[in-house]
Amino acid sequence: MSDPKYEIYAIKYAHHTRRASENFIGGDPHDGPMPLDFFVWLIRGEGLEIVVDTGFSAATAARRQREHLRCPTDGLRQLGCEAGGVKDVVVTHLHYDHVGNFDLFPAARFHLQDKEMHYATGRHMSKPVFSGAFDVEDVVGMVRNAYAGRVIFHDGDAEIAPGVSLHLIGGHTMGLQVVRVATRRGRVVLASDASHFYANMEQLRPFPIVFSVADMVEGYARLRELADSPAHIIPGHDPQVLARYPAPDGSLQGIAARLD
């Protein structure tokens, strides 16, 4: 039997204009525009469709002053993936921009780290410095999903399908996990917020929303260990992803990129 080789797509659903000084602890001496893009990801192959993260809604975008471009499920639909039929969703962490819209995946089970649920429902949430990037209704909704038997908890690294594995990194949150995927070009790692931008991991300059700076910096080395090369690591919010990787077809230019 041949080794599995999956396709991976990054799907942009929102945008936020900001400056470089906002993206690094300690600011940036060469401050200038450095916007954030917001993505969800689709892993497809071996008869499977696995969605990584679920984004946020237009209402959340308005409240948090983000530019909402499309519902993530619309982007998935343009790739032929219907959210209602997805069976597995990886939640890299429980921040508002990664777990909103979970209710649009009614058939899915959600893969989450034990430590992330502990973090999002524990003592640290009484402090705005930690809780600010969480939406309490998203967290409560995931608790309800756990009671309904729809959350698959992981305690560290785990394989969820042949060639698709989860790896606990921490740093940005207590239970942040990344996804390693076997593809035709090798092992690609969806870093999510283990590194928002290429520059965070390449220059060892952490993003300022962080639970543990030490774990975040150690996480950069872990990303390199997991991937076949630095070029196989996909940061979570960098607009360069759509510049470096091709669109699946012309109609998806600026919306989706194929990463495999």
Disulfide bonds with the S-S distance in Angstrom:
none
